[in-house]
Every structure is written in structure tokens, then in C-alpha cells.
Amino acid sequence: MVMTKVTITLIHITTPSLPPMTFRSDLDIVATALDHQVARARARAVPVLAQRPLATLIDELRLDHFARQGGLEGAALHDFMGRYLKTIINLHQPGYLGHQVAAPHPGAALGALIDALTNNPMAIYEMGPGAAAIEYFVINWMLEKVGWTPAPLDLERLGAAGYGGGVLTHGGSLANLTALIAARSKVRPDAWREGNRDDLALLAPGNNHYSIERAVGILGLGTRNIYQVPTDARGVMDPDALPRILAQVHADGRTPLALVANACSTAVGVHDRLRPLGEFCRTEGIWFHVDGAHGASALLSPEYRHLLDGVELADSLTWDAHKMLRTSAVCAALLVRDHRALDSAFSQEASYLFHDKEQPGFDFLPRAVECTKSGLGLKFYLVLAALGERGLADYVERQYRLTADAYRRMSGIEDLDLPVAPESNILCFRLPGTDARQLELRRQLLVEGDFYVTSTQFQGQRYLRLVFMNPETTLDDVERLIARIRRFVRETHGAG
């Protein structure tokens, strides 16, 4: 018998050790840089904006280097933050009078950080129970402010009638689209499967937000089927014109999908009269959607809530937290008076998502365009919990009052056209001369960096537009802007 000696050699396979997480130290670098930047912006020590060419920024930020080599941490991250923060628009600088986005409260940043690192896509409850619970609470809080019935916490009652509903979305455009999808599902329950019949019409003022027209296009309804409701000289919809417009819709063989109202308008910040519009829609059985992306936050204020009188008659409401609720972009709510309208808006199957299961919470997925959805409620809730309802109401009231004061002060400038007395925190003005002259003033302001203003088209002319979003902006800043306008007028006297 031959014996064979077998030798077994054990090979120790070593796994390369992962580099230690540098989150805490890198977080300190980022937090210190941000804290310093915001402090300098609030002190007016940096320009609102300093634009440079795109190719220059790609080079100076060394984007290609880090994409190929890695290593953006520690000292390299410190250097990157210094470079990057020179490229931003400083919303915390009191000279920011631009677009309708918040100079956010720090709580919003903390919420965004928590959501980003935990990464709980909470559209289905099991993928983010805490985030889903916060969104459920936030939606109910908003429903209560509108005057609608919040959803029950007793989940056994969720299928019943008699309460409202909603969902947080990634922006007001998605919220408006979702509202019109819900309206279509009510008017044409078979549209999801059978498609459109080319017989629906939307009633809306000509000055509605562009996302309304975009939603009509996305839904395949055709923008030619938007029937414009006349407005007065301020851009407010005329309720008395609705019977005539509706008669034309019917004469054209069409069925009204919805009436859309502004609260407030994007251009000049005025509010449609919601009560007569809502009463008309109730009588005629028309879905009534209020685009309150900017102005709905006035519902928190006893002083300004009257601007949305009748909002409770609406079927749906868009309300952006990233505008007047001190929350970073984006966080928008689509609210409905009857939850069933939203719960039946989408008709889809996905076996890996929709199936029978033990459910201790609530899935928002059936109400949303998005499948993967951030925990949007967290960053708004941390602002709400820090300031409280009264704190947010104080902010809204302060900004509205400041805008009214600015209007009275600027009314004293000779030949300055202020087309509308402000109802919100939006104020438009125009110098004598051409549209090009208005844009030249804006160009000079942006180059100098002390102020950031936008422009808008109103009643066929170009106006410059101030939106008082920053809680640090004061009437002294308005006086400085007036002085700059006067200097521009002197320097361009007689110019078109």
C-alpha cells in the first residue's frame, strides 16, 4: 500500500482595509466654512452674486482632477469650500431681492443633512418610518391651516370619506401637475387606461405660473385648450367673466377640467378672489385648484389670512415650504380637500412595491409622481419646530409690511412707475423709457453685486421686480437701492 503525503497550505487572503470615514472632521470643515460665509453675507461683506464663466469655474474648482483622482477631503476639501463659496448666490445677503426662494433657517440645513446621510426614500413606509410619520404630520398641519379636515391617526379609518389628504413633492411644478392629474381622474376616470378624448379644457388667467401650461402639455391636453379668464389692470381674475367663458367651453363641445387661481401671482404678487371663484366652481361642479405656492403661507397670519378668503372651497392647493416657510429648496405640498381624489389619481401596478403586507404606517407612493422620494418633511419640520407657528407668522408679516413700506417710500420717486400696490412681499417698478433701460439697470446692479433683482413682463411691459425674502433686509437697504436708482437716472438722463 502506497502512502501519499498531502500537504495543505493555508493561504491567508487579506482584504484591503477601507479608509476611515472622515465624516466628522470633514463636517467640521464644511460647517465652519458655511457659518463663516453666512455671517459675512449677513454683514454685507460679500456681494450677493459674482458671476464668472462656466469654463472658468470648472477649471478653478478642479472638477476634472477630483473626478479622476479622488481625495476631496481634509485640506483639499477646505480649499474646495473656499473656492466654491465664492461662486454662490448669497441668499443671506440683505441685498438679495430676487427670486422666490427662501434664505433658509439653519434647521432646514440640518434636516437636509440628516435626510442625505440616512437616505430614507420614504414613499413606502418601511423605507423611512420616521420620515413618513413627519410628512403625515406636516400634511395634517397644513390641512388644518387651510380649514380642511386632517387625516385620522387611526389607520383603520383611512379608507373613509370626510377628510383631506396630501403629499410633499419636489417642487410646486410637480404639485400643480399632480393636482391636474387628480382633477382629470375625477372628470375622466378612464383616462389613465384609455387616454384623453381631446375634449377637456382648462380655465385659467393668462398670468398663471408657467408650470400650469407645462402640466397641460405633459398631460397631452394641448395648450390650445386653455381658456384664458380675463383679469383686471392689476392681474386679478374677473369672476363675473366665468359664465361667459364656461358657455364658450360648452359651445366648443368641451368639458371643463378645472379652474386654476393664483394666490398669489408670480409677477406682481396679487391674489385672485377665491371665494366667488370657489362658489362658482361648486355650483358648476368644476374642480377648483389654487396655486398658492408663494402666498399660501399667509394662512398662518391673522393679519393677512384674509388674502386667501375662500380657499377652503378649493379642491386642491399647492403650497411651497421653500418659499415663505424658511425652508431650503425644494419642499412643496399638494393638498386636497378630499383624500380620495388624490388616492385615485394614479392607477399603476408594481409587484415589488404594491402588495398585501402588514402595514403599521402609511405609504405616500400611490399619491406621488416620484417613486424614490426624499424625506422632504424633515427639513421643514425642523424649521417649524424651531420657530413655532407664531415665529413663521411673524416672518410672513414682517416681509409683507416691509414691502408695503418700500412701496410707500418708492412712490416718492418722480416718474417711477409702480403698477400695483403690493399685497404680499413682491414689488415691481419701472423707470421711464424702454424695456432695454430696465434691463440695463438690472445688469449694472448684478455686476456691482450689492443688490440682486429680477424682472418680469406685466401688462405688455418689462418691470424690475423686488421680492423681499431675506429676514435681514431692512428699509435702510431699500434706501440704498433708491439712491442707486437715482444715480442711474442721472447718468442715463435722456437715454432710452
C-alpha positions in Angstrom: 0.0 0.0 0.0 1.4 3.3 -1.1 1.0 6.2 1.3 0.8 9.6 -0.2 1.7 12.6 1.9 -0.6 15.5 1.2 0.5 19.0 2.3 -2.2 21.6 2.7 -1.1 25.2 2.6 -3.5 27.7 4.0 -3.4 31.0 2.2 -4.4 34.0 4.2 -6.2 36.4 2.0 -6.1 39.9 3.3 -8.9 42.3 2.4 -7.7 45.8 1.8 -8.8 47.9 4.7 -11.3 50.6 3.9 -10.1 54.1 4.5 -11.6 55.5 7.8 -14.6 57.7 7.4 -13.7 61.3 7.6 -17.3 62.4 8.0 -16.9 64.2 11.4 -13.7 66.0 10.5 -15.0 66.9 7.0 -18.3 68.0 8.5 -16.4 70.4 10.8 -14.7 71.8 7.7 -17.9 72.3 5.8 -19.8 73.7 8.9 -17.1 76.2 9.7 -17.0 77.4 6.1 -20.7 77.8 5.9 -21.0 79.5 9.2 -18.4 82.0 8.2 -20.0 82.6 4.8 -23.5 83.2 6.1 -22.1 85.6 8.8 -20.2 87.5 6.1 -23.3 87.6 3.9 -25.5 88.9 6.7 -22.9 91.6 7.3 -22.9 92.6 3.6 -19.2 91.7 3.5 -19.6 89.7 0.3 -21.5 90.5 -2.9 -24.9 88.9 -3.5 -23.6 87.4 -6.7 -20.3 87.4 -8.6 -20.9 85.5 -11.9 -18.0 84.1 -13.9 -17.9 82.0 -17.0 -18.8 78.3 -16.6 -15.5 77.0 -18.1 -13.6 79.2 -15.6 -15.4 77.7 -12.6 -14.9 74.1 -13.8 -11.2 74.8 -14.0 -10.9 76.7 -10.7 -12.9 74.1 -8.8 -10.6 71.4 -10.2 -13.6 69.3 -11.0 -11.8 67.1 -13.6 -8.9 66.5 -11.2 -11.0 65.3 -8.3 -13.3 63.3 -10.5 -10.3 61.3 -11.8 -8.1 61.2 -8.8 -10.4 61.4 -5.8 -9.1 62.8 -2.5 -11.6 65.6 -1.9 -11.3 65.5 1.9 -9.4 67.2 4.7 -7.2 70.1 3.5 -8.4 69.6 -0.1 -12.0 69.9 1.0 -11.1 73.1 3.0 -9.6 74.6 -0.2 -12.6 73.5 -2.3 -15.1 75.0 0.1 -13.3 78.3 -0.1 -13.3 78.3 -3.9 -16.9 77.0 -4.1 -18.4 79.6 -1.8 -17.1 82.3 -4.0 -19.3 81.1 -6.8 -22.7 81.0 -4.9 -25.5 83.5 -4.9 -25.7 84.7 -1.3 -29.4 84.5 -0.3 -28.5 85.6 3.2 -27.1 88.9 2.0 -29.7 91.6 2.7 -29.3 92.9 -0.9 -30.9 89.7 -2.2 -34.3 90.8 -3.6 -34.5 88.2 -6.3 -36.4 85.0 -6.9 -39.0 83.4 -4.6 -36.7 81.1 -2.7 -36.0 81.3 1.0 -33.0 82.5 2.8 -33.3 79.3 4.8 -33.4 78.8 8.5 -30.5 76.6 9.8 -33.0 74.0 10.8 -33.7 73.3 7.1 -30.0 72.6 6.5 -29.9 70.2 9.5 -32.9 68.4 8.2 -31.4 68.1 4.7 -28.1 66.7 6.2 -29.9 64.1 8.2 -32.0 63.0 5.3 -29.0 62.9 2.9 -26.9 60.7 5.2 -29.6 58.4 6.4 -31.1 58.3 2.8 -34.5 57.1 3.7 -36.6 57.2 0.5 -39.9 57.2 2.5 -42.5 56.9 -0.3 -43.2 53.5 1.2 -43.4 53.4 4.9 -40.9 50.6 5.6 -38.2 52.6 3.8 -38.4 55.5 6.2 -41.0 55.2 9.0 -39.9 58.4 10.9 -39.7 60.5 7.7 -43.2 59.2 6.6 -44.6 60.0 10.1 -43.2 63.5 9.8 -44.7 64.0 6.4 -48.1 62.7 7.6 -48.0 65.2 10.4 -46.9 68.1 8.2 -49.6 67.4 5.7 -52.2 67.4 8.5 -50.8 70.6 9.9 -51.2 72.3 6.6 -54.7 70.9 6.0 -55.7 72.3 9.4 -54.4 75.8 8.4 -56.4 75.7 5.1 -59.6 74.8 7.0 -59.8 71.2 5.8 -60.2 68.1 8.0 -56.8 66.4 8.8 -56.4 62.7 8.1 -57.0 60.3 11.0 -54.2 58.8 13.0 -56.3 55.7 13.4 -55.2 53.8 10.3 -58.3 51.6 10.3 -60.3 54.7 9.2 -58.0 55.6 6.3 -60.5 54.5 3.6 -63.4 56.5 4.9 -64.7 59.8 3.5 -64.7 63.2 5.2 -61.1 64.2 5.5 -58.3 65.7 3.4 -55.0 64.5 2.2 -51.8 65.5 0.5 -48.2 64.7 -0.4 -44.9 66.6 -0.3 -43.3 66.8 -3.7 -40.0 68.1 -5.2 -41.4 71.5 -6.2 -44.5 73.4 -7.0 -44.4 72.4 -10.6 -44.9 68.7 -9.6 -47.6 69.7 -7.2 -49.5 71.6 -9.9 -49.1 68.7 -12.2 -50.4 66.2 -9.6 -53.4 68.5 -8.9 -54.4 68.4 -12.6 -53.9 64.6 -12.7 -56.3 64.3 -9.8 -58.8 66.6 -11.5 -58.6 64.6 -14.7 -59.1 61.3 -12.7 -62.3 62.8 -11.4 -63.6 64.1 -14.7 -62.4 61.2 -16.8 -61.8 58.1 -14.5 -60.9 56.0 -17.6 -58.3 58.4 -18.9 -55.3 56.6 -17.3 -56.1 53.5 -19.3 -57.9 54.8 -22.4 -56.1 58.1 -22.9 -57.5 61.6 -23.5 -60.6 62.2 -25.6 -59.5 65.6 -26.8 -62.5 67.2 -25.2 -61.1 68.7 -21.9 -60.5 72.4 -21.3 -58.7 74.3 -18.5 -59.9 77.7 -17.3 -57.1 79.9 -16.0 -55.9 83.5 -16.1 -53.2 84.4 -18.6 -50.8 85.3 -15.8 -50.7 81.9 -14.1 -47.4 80.2 -13.4 -45.8 78.6 -16.4 -45.9 75.2 -14.7 -49.7 75.2 -15.3 -49.2 75.4 -19.1 -46.4 72.8 -18.8 -48.7 70.4 -16.9 -51.4 70.8 -19.6 -48.8 69.9 -22.2 -47.5 66.9 -20.2 -51.0 65.6 -19.8 -51.5 65.7 -23.5 -54.5 68.1 -23.2 -53.0 70.7 -25.6 -52.3 74.2 -24.6 -54.7 75.4 -27.2 -57.4 74.1 -24.8 -56.6 76.6 -22.1 -59.4 79.2 -21.9 -58.0 82.4 -20.5 -60.2 84.2 -18.0 -59.9 88.0 -18.2 -58.2 89.9 -15.5 -58.3 93.5 -14.3 -55.5 96.0 -14.6 -53.8 94.5 -11.5 -53.9 91.0 -13.0 -56.7 89.7 -10.7 -59.1 87.3 -12.4 -62.7 88.6 -13.0 -65.2 86.2 -11.5 -68.0 87.8 -13.5 -66.4 86.6 -16.7 -66.6 83.0 -15.8 -70.2 82.3 -17.0 -69.3 83.6 -20.4 -66.0 81.6 -20.6 -67.8 78.4 -19.4 -70.5 78.9 -22.1 -67.8 79.1 -24.7 -66.2 75.9 -23.4 -69.5 74.1 -23.7 -70.2 75.7 -27.1 -66.9 74.3 -28.3 -68.0 70.8 -27.2 -65.6 70.6 -24.4 -65.7 69.7 -20.7 -64.0 71.8 -18.1 -61.1 70.0 -16.4 -60.5 72.7 -13.7 -60.3 76.3 -12.9 -56.9 77.5 -11.7 -56.5 80.6 -9.5 -53.4 82.5 -8.2 -52.7 83.1 -4.6 -50.6 85.0 -5.3 -49.5 85.8 -8.9 -45.8 85.3 -9.7 -45.3 88.6 -11.5 -46.7 91.1 -9.1 -48.0 89.1 -6.1 -51.7 89.8 -6.2 -54.4 87.4 -5.2 -57.4 86.2 -7.1 -60.7 86.5 -5.2 -61.0 82.9 -4.1 -64.5 82.9 -2.6 -66.5 83.9 -5.6 -64.4 81.7 -7.8 -64.9 78.7 -5.4 -68.6 79.3 -5.2 -68.9 79.3 -9.0 -67.0 76.1 -9.2 -69.1 74.5 -6.5 -72.3 75.5 -8.4 -71.0 74.2 -11.8 -69.3 71.1 -10.5 -65.8 72.2 -11.7 -62.5 71.2 -9.9 -61.0 74.3 -8.3 -57.3 74.4 -7.9 -55.5 77.2 -6.1 -51.8 77.8 -6.9 -50.7 79.1 -3.5 -47.1 78.1 -3.9 -46.0 81.5 -2.7 -48.9 83.1 -1.0 -50.5 80.2 1.0 -48.1 80.9 3.9 -50.3 84.0 4.7 -52.7 81.4 6.1 -50.5 81.5 9.3 -51.0 85.2 9.8 -54.2 86.6 11.4 -53.3 89.9 9.7 -53.0 88.6 6.2 -55.1 85.4 6.1 -58.0 87.3 4.5 -56.0 87.4 1.3 -56.9 83.7 0.9 -60.6 84.1 2.0 -62.5 81.2 0.4 -59.5 78.9 0.0 -61.4 76.2 1.9 -63.8 76.0 -1.1 -60.9 74.7 -3.3 -60.5 71.1 -4.3 -56.7 71.3 -4.3 -54.0 73.7 -3.2 -50.2 74.0 -3.9 -48.2 75.3 -1.0 -44.4 75.6 -1.2 -42.4 75.5 2.1 -39.3 76.6 0.2 -40.7 80.0 -0.4 -42.2 81.7 2.6 -41.7 79.0 5.3 -37.9 79.5 5.6 -37.1 76.0 4.1 -34.4 75.2 1.6 -35.3 74.0 -1.8 -37.2 72.0 -2.6 -40.2 71.2 -0.4 -43.7 71.7 -1.8 -47.1 70.3 -0.7 -50.1 69.3 -2.9 -53.1 69.3 -0.6 -56.7 68.1 -1.4 -59.9 68.6 0.4 -61.0 65.0 -0.2 -58.2 62.5 0.1 -60.0 60.1 -2.3 -59.3 62.4 -5.2 -55.6 62.0 -4.7 -55.6 58.4 -3.8 -57.3 57.5 -7.1 -55.2 59.9 -9.2 -52.6 57.2 -10.2 -53.5 53.7 -11.4 -50.4 51.6 -11.6 -49.1 48.2 -10.6 -45.6 47.4 -9.4 -45.3 44.0 -7.7 -42.2 44.9 -5.8 -43.9 47.9 -4.3 -47.7 47.3 -4.2 -48.7 44.1 -2.5 -50.5 42.9 0.6 -48.4 43.4 3.7 -48.6 44.2 7.4 -48.7 48.0 7.4 -48.2 49.9 10.6 -47.9 53.2 8.7 -48.8 55.0 5.5 -47.4 54.7 2.0 -47.2 58.0 0.1 -46.2 56.3 -3.1 -49.7 56.0 -4.6 -50.1 59.8 -4.3 -46.8 60.9 -5.9 -45.3 61.2 -9.3 -42.0 60.2 -7.8 -41.1 56.7 -6.8 -37.9 57.5 -4.9 -38.8 60.5 -2.7 -36.7 62.3 -0.2 -37.9 62.9 3.4 -38.9 66.4 2.5 -40.9 67.0 5.6 -37.9 66.7 7.9 -36.2 69.9 6.8 -39.4 71.9 7.0 -40.4 70.3 10.3 -37.1 71.3 11.9 -37.8 74.9 10.9 -41.3 74.8 12.2 -40.2 73.1 15.4 -37.5 75.8 16.0 -39.6 78.8 15.2 -43.1 77.6 16.0 -46.2 78.7 14.1 -46.0 82.2 15.6 -42.4 82.6 14.5 -43.3 81.7 10.9 -46.3 84.0 11.0 -44.1 86.8 12.3 -41.7 86.3 9.4 -44.5 86.5 6.8 -45.9 89.6 8.5 -42.5 91.3 8.7 -41.8 90.7 5.0 -45.2 91.9 3.8 -45.0 95.0 6.0 -41.5 95.8 4.7 -42.7 95.5 1.1 -45.6 97.9 1.9 -43.1 100.4 3.4 -40.9 100.1 0.4 -43.8 100.8 -1.9 -44.7 104.0 0.0 -41.0 105.1 0.0 -40.5 104.4 -3.7 -43.8 106.1 -4.6 -42.0 109.4 -3.9 -39.6 108.9 -6.8 -40.6 111.1 -9.7 -41.7 109.3 -12.8 -41.2 105.8 -11.2 -44.0 103.5 -12.3 -45.2 101.2 -9.5 -48.1 99.4 -11.3 -49.6 97.6 -8.3 -49.8 98.3 -4.6 -48.3 95.1 -3.1 -50.5 92.5 -1.4 -47.5 90.3 -0.5 -43.8 90.7 -0.5 -43.4 91.3 -4.2 -43.0 94.9 -5.6 -42.5 95.9 -9.2 -41.3 99.2 -10.6 -40.3 100.7 -14.0 -38.2 103.7 -15.0 -39.3 105.9 -17.9 -38.0 104.6 -21.2 -37.7 101.3 -23.0 -37.6 97.8 -21.7 -33.9 97.8 -22.5 -33.3 100.6 -20.0 -34.9 98.5 -17.2 -32.6 95.6 -18.1 -29.6 97.8 -18.2 -30.2 98.9 -14.6 -30.6 95.3 -13.6 -27.3 94.4 -15.4 -25.4 97.2 -13.6 -26.8 96.1 -10.2 -25.8 92.5 -10.8 -22.3 93.5 -11.9 -21.8 95.7 -8.8 -23.1 92.9 -6.5 -24.8 95.0 -3.8 -28.3 94.0 -5.0 -29.9 91.2 -6.8 -33.2 91.9 -8.5 -35.2 90.1 -11.2 -37.5 91.3 -13.9 -41.0 90.3 -15.2 -43.4 91.1 -18.0 -46.6 92.8 -16.8 -49.3 94.3 -19.0 -47.0 94.2 -22.0 -44.0 95.9 -20.5 -40.8 94.9 -18.7 -40.7 95.7 -15.0 -38.0 95.2 -12.4 -39.1 93.1 -9.6 -38.2 93.0 -5.9 -39.1 90.0 -3.7 -38.4 90.6 0.0 -37.4 87.1 1.1 -34.5 87.8 3.4 -35.4 88.4 7.0 -32.2 90.6 7.4 -33.3 93.1 4.7 -34.4 96.4 6.1 -35.8 99.7 4.9 -32.2 101.0 5.0 -31.4 98.6 2.2 -34.3 100.0 0.3 -33.0 103.5 0.8 -29.6 102.3 -0.6 -31.3 100.8 -3.6 -33.3 104.0 -4.2 -30.0 106.0 -4.1 -28.6 103.7 -6.7 -31.6 104.1 -8.9 -31.4 107.8 -8.6 -27.8 107.7 -9.7 -28.6 105.5 -12.7 -31.3 108.0 -13.7 -28.9 110.9 -13.5 -26.2 109.0 -15.5 -28.7 107.9 -18.2 -30.8 111.0 -18.3 -32.5 111.2 -21.7 -31.3 107.7 -22.7 -34.0 105.3 -23.9 
